[in-house]
Every structure is written in structure tokens, then in C-alpha cells.
Amino acid sequence: MTLVPGGAFQMGSTRFYPEEGPVTTAQVGSVWVDDHPVTNAAFRRFVAGTGHVTIAERAPDPADFPGADPGLLVPGSQVFTPTAGPVPLHDWTRWWRWVPGADWRHPAGPGSTLDGRDLHPVVHVGLEDALAYAAWAGKRLPSEAEWEHAARGGLDGATYAWGEQFMPRGRVMANTWHGRFPHENTSPHGFTRTSPVRRFRPNGYGLYDVTGNVWEWTATRWTPRHSVGPPAAGPHDQDGPTGTEPPPCCAPHTTFGEHDRFVIKGGSHLCAPSYCHRYRPAARQAHGPRDTTSHVGFRCVQSP
């Protein structure tokens, strides 16, 4: 972990997507942050030590899906599947496929394994899986403001975690989609899906993969816009209020509803300029706590 010093910073952006605004001055306390997303190897140790069964490994509760075909209520997860050619980009169901048997051990579905992927970020994990891991490790999930402050690496207001140019001097800085999404990925970095952590340069605080590779869970409930109300101190704050943060969401074993949404940050290897220009610290999206996919992971933090 790396100690990220607290302070005030400009959170959000008004140059890309409406949910990233308005730009707000946020204040966060100092916090220890995992150097990289939690890997498959680390998650395997957690499961071996606790017997934890992830959301994707459990059959959905029929009560949550009234009228659904019981034969479809089986363990599984969403897996990205490239299309054969160009498709309308407003319909995500063209490239996401529900795969029975897909989970963190089988990232592409039955028959796939973690061979050679020990140092890749764990995926197909829901919010409660991330919370359970964090509790086991003696850590917690970051708030949205803590995550964005750490991801910026001291470059307050910069577009990317490394500055203003996407590929400075032609150098690939993160695992993102190159080419025409969702059918053509030229992958100049050599990866068409997740990549091992620490493969690209760290940001100014020494943190790896803060953008691209996998989206990351935060403990902040989703709001369509950043709050502009007066700061309200919460349990995450060590040196003062964040200015934008509600109290943290939950403890391990919290029960979530189907309509709950939480903030995920950082973009993933599926983000492309033509579809998802979200490999930036300010980017944010809403994600259901029990929605597991092949491009969402997490990292943990710890208060000093």
C-alpha cells in the first residue's frame, strides 16, 4: 500500500459526460491505498481462508426475479463477447452475454481457468464480495472522493492520471481499447482483455492501473451528479470533510436491493474513445451491487 496525503482537490469534470459534473472542491484525509487492484492470487488466498462464495457462484434468488424461467436462475455472470462487425453502440446487449458458470475462477465461462492470470485483477466480483475481502484484509473500500484523489496522483484537474495527452510520445499508458469497438481491438499493448497489474507506469503517487484494465468498486452510493451542498463530515474523513461524500455505504454482509446503485471508477480495457471515454480519474458510472461482469474489480484502502 502507498500512503496518499490528504488535501483539497477539484473533483469531477465538465468536458466529457454529464454525470461527472459539476466540478466540486473536495477535501479528503490521508489514506493508505492498495498499489494495484486486488489480483486473482490475493482473492484466492481470501477464499481459501474464509470459504467465501461469490455472488456469481450462487444461483439468483427467484424472489428477486418474479416470472423468470427457473431454468435461467443459475450461477453465472456477464462476459464481454466481441461482435463480428460494427453494431449500433446504444445497445450493450450486442456485446455482453450472460454465461452460466462464469465466475472469478472461470472468467470466460466453463472451461476457462486462471492459468497465467494470477497477477491479473480479479473480476466477476460484486460489491459484497469486495466488502468481504476488505474486511478479511483489515481494510475497506474507498469513497469516490478518496479514489479520485488518489487516482489523480497529484495532477489536480488533469484529464488523465498522467497528464493531458492520451499517448504521450506514442507511449501506451493504460490497458484500454484501441480500434473500433466492439469488434476490432488492435491492442498495441498486447492485451485484448485484462492485463497483469504493474504492467504500465504508475501515477504520481505510485499507484498502478488507476485507469483502464478494470473498473473499481467504491463505497459511495450513486447520484446522477456530484453534490454541491455544504460539506458533511463522515466516517471516511480523517482530516476533514470530503465536501461531496455521504457516509460510507455499508458493512460486510449488508443486504442490497435490485435497484441499489454504487459508483465505479477508472474505466476498463473495454473503454474506447468512440464508446466509453472513461479511462480518466473523473469518470464515474453506476453499477448494481450484485451485477458481476468480466471488467469490474476493486482495490482497498486503510485509514492511517
Secondary structure, 3 states (H helix, E strand, C coil): CEEECCEEEEECCCCCCHHHCCCEEEEECCEEECCCCCEHHHHHHHHHHHCCCCHHHCCCCHHHCCCCCHHHCCCEEEEECCCCCCCCCCCHHHCEEEEECCCCCCCCCCCCCCCCCCCCECCCCCHHHHHHHHHHCCCECCCHHHHHHHHHCCCCCCCECCECCCCHHHCCCCCCCCCCCCCCCCCCCCCCCCCCCCCCCCCCCCCCCCCCCCEEEEEEECCCCCCCCCCCCCCCCCCCCCCCCCCCCCCCCCCCCCCCCEEEECCCCCCCCCCCCCCCCCCEEEECCCCCECCEECCCEECC
